[in-house]
């Protein structure tokens, strides 16, 4: 694990295990609609309970790490 990955992990460890699209948008500094598009595209695994969408924080961490440039 790199230093950056460690820092990201330290921040995410404080968050709940399942995140709302709004929380993910705040973390990623993107709009809520962008997060919904990413869920529809399959960039994030997600759980849908009726109209509620939750994204595992591990998926957010994996996405960030996989897309570091």
Order of alpha helices (4+ residues) and beta strands (2+ residues): alpha-beta-alpha-alpha-beta-beta-alpha
